[in-house]
Amino acid sequence: MREIVIHVEDMKCAGCEATLRKKLLTLNGVYDARANFKNGAVLLSVNSGFQISAADKAIRELGYTPADQGVADA
């Protein structure tokens, strides 16, 4: 399992966090999703079937801008 941090622009409130979390949890390979509007980041716990491009697309579909991401082994 890996953890991926995606920095997201335009997250302004707890409602934004909930919206992103709900959408990202529907993606293949995502086990957990935590968003934090204060630091402008989403932390995803994913397996090997996860595609970062799917997360980028989902974030953009919601009207947010993914800035960059980092990967760390869990």
N, C-alpha and C positions, 0 to 999 in steps of 0.2 A: 504494500500500500504506500502511496505517496501523498504528500500534502503540497498543494499548489496555492500560491497567493497571487491574486489578480487585483491590481489597483484599478479602481473604478471612479471615473470622474462623474460629477453631478449627483451623487448620493447625498441627500440633505436631511433625512429623517429616519425614524424607526420604520415607517411605512415603506420606505425605499429598501431597507434591509429585508423586510418580510417579503416584498415582491421579488427581489433577487433570489433570496433563499428558496422560495417556493418554485420558481422557474428552474433554477440550477439543480434542484433535487430530482427533477424529471429526466435529467440527462443520463445516458448510458454510462455506467462506471462511476457515478458520483454516490458516495456513501453518506457524506455529510457536507453541509454548506453553511458557513457562518459569515455574515456580512456585518461590517462595522462602518457606519457613516462617519463617525468621528475621525477615523484614520483613513477612510476612503478605500477600504480593502475588503476583498472576499477571500476566505480561506476554504479551500475545497479538499476533502479527503477522497481520494480516487483510487481505482484499481487500474490494471494495465489496459483495460478496454476503453479508457477515457480518451477523448480527443479534445485538445485545447481549442481547436477551431470551433467545436460545437458550443463551448462556453462563451467564446468571443461573440459568436453569432447570436446566442440567446441574450447576452447582455445588451448588444446593440438593438435587438428587436424590442427590448423594453425601453429604449431611448437613452441608455447610458453609454458611456464611452470607456471601454477597457484600455487602460494606459499601458501596462506592462505586467509581466508575470514572472514568478520564480518558482522553482521546484525544489522540494526537500524530501528526503526519504523519511518515512514515518517509522 
